[in-house]
Amino acid sequence: MANKKGKVVDQYAKALLAYGADQDSFDSLLADLKVVTQVVESTPKLTALLAAQTISEEDQVSLLDTLTKGANQAVVNLTKILLSHHHFALLGAVTNRFIELYQQSQGIEPVVITSAVAVDDEQKGRLEQAFLKQSGAKTVEATYQINPDLVAGVSMQSKSILIDGSLKTKIAKLKAELLG
């Protein structure tokens, strides 16, 4: 069953990607898809209501029209198709897969950069450039976190690359060498 679900999610995400490429509308498509998905995910009763089909089809469509008012037409169509095929609960998974495919197609590497203290804009730029150099990606989409447990330094993690320059890791390696 999970494999079938994955195929369905992949089909919808690839269709959105093709639409975005055809219409050259990735920015609005991505932004609207994120907003609609965020509203749906923050309102579990909405998904339950639509998935349970306890309201009339007319009320479902009206609810979706309200939810997607002003959104990119592909997002409107996606929600209606998901609902009509009883796949509305997959909206979040479709959104995540679409983002993943979009990032791959554009050479964007999402990375989480964790530092012991807050970094300023200049430091962020240098960290992103360092990651670009190491990863070979065209663009970096960085998310920043602060973790005082690192003591000092920074750790950069993407799906396939880990660059750990934190003092915590260096101390742990030194301790392992001394004790080990």
N, C-alpha and C positions, 0 to 999 in steps of 0.2 A: 504494500500500500504506500509506503514512504517513497518508493521509487516512482510510482505513478504520480504522486504529489509533486515530486521534484521535476518530472517531465512537464507537468502542467505549468508549474511556476516558471520553468525555463522557456516554454513556448510563449507565455504572456510577456515575459521580460524581453525576449528577442524581438517580438512584434513591436513593443514600445521602442526599442532601440532602432529598429528599421524605420519606424514612423518618425522618430526624432531626426534621423539622418535625412530622410526624404524631405521633411519640412524645415530642416535646419532650425529646429526649435528646442534644442537640448536644455537651454537655460530655463525657459518657462516650464517645460515638461518636468524637469527635475525638481524645480522649486514647488510647483503645484502638487506633484506626486508626494513629496515629502510632507507638505502641509496637510493634505487630505489623510495620508497614512497616520500622521501624528495625532490628528483629531480622532480618527477611528480607534487607534491603539490606546488613547487616553480615555476612551469611552467604551469600555468592554460591553456595556449593556446594548450599545448600538449594534455591534457585531452579532451579539446573541440574538437580538431582535430580528435582524435581517437574516441570519443563518437559520433561525428556527422557523421562519416563514409563518409567523403567527399573525401577521398583518397582511392586508390585501396587496396584490401586485401594484395597484394604483398608489397606495400609501408608501410602498417601498420605493417606487420611482420618485414620488414626491420628496421623500426623505433624502434620496440620493441627489436629486436636483438641488435641494437646499445645501447639502454637504459640499457639492462640487460647483456651486454657483461662482461664475467668473474664472473657473479653472480651465486650463488647456483642454481642448476638445478630446484629446487622446485619453486624458485622465477621466473625463466624464464617461467616455465610451468604455474604458476599462472597468470602472466600477459597475456599470450596468451589465456588462458581459459577465463579469465575475458573479454578480448576483443571479443573473438568469441561468447560469450553469452551476449554481449552488457551490461556488468557489469563493465567495466573498471573504471568508476567513483567511484566505491566502494573500490578501492585499499586502500585508507587511512583508511576506516572503517574496512576493513579486517585486515590490519596491527595492528590497535589499539586493535581489539578483540583478535588477535593472541597473542599480548604482554600480554594482560590481562589474557588469559587462560594459557599462559606459566608461568607467575608469580604465579598464583594460584597453578599450578602443582608442582612448585618448592618451594613453601612456601615463596615466596618473597613478602614483603610488601613495596610498594612504599610509600614514605613519603616526604612531603615538610617541611623542617625545616627553619623557618624564625627567624632571630635574629636581634637585634637592630644594632649590629656591626658585622664585619667580624669575623669568628671563625677560629682558626688554626686547623691543622690536628689532634692534640691531643684532642682538644675540640670536633671535629667532631666525633672522635671515641667514646668518652664518651657519646655524645648525641645519637649516633646510638645504643650503648649498652643499654642506658636507655630506648629507644623506643622498642628495642627487648624485654626487660624485661616486659614492659607494654603490648605489643601486643601479645606476644607468637609466633611471626613469626620466621621462621628459619633464614631468611636473610632480611636485610633492604636495599632498593635501595633508597638512600637519594638524594634529590635535595635541594640545599641551596639557600636561598634568604636573602637579607638584607632589612629591613624596619625600618628606624629610628623612625617611629611613635610608635613603641613598647616601646620606651624610654629605656628600659633595659630588659634583660631576653630573653626568647625564646618561640616559639610556634611550635608544631609539629603536622602535620595534614596528616592523611591517609584517605582512603575511609571510614573507620569505627571508627577511633579513633582521638580525638582531645586532645592534652595535651597543655594547655596554661599556661605558667609560665611567661608571660610578665608583666611588671610593668603597662603597659597601662590597661590591663584587671583587675589587682588588684586595681588600682585607680578607675576604673569604678565601680567595686563591692563595694568598700568602699563608694563611692559617693552615690550609690543606697541605701546602708544601712542607711547612714546618712540622706538622703533626703526622704527615702521611707517608 
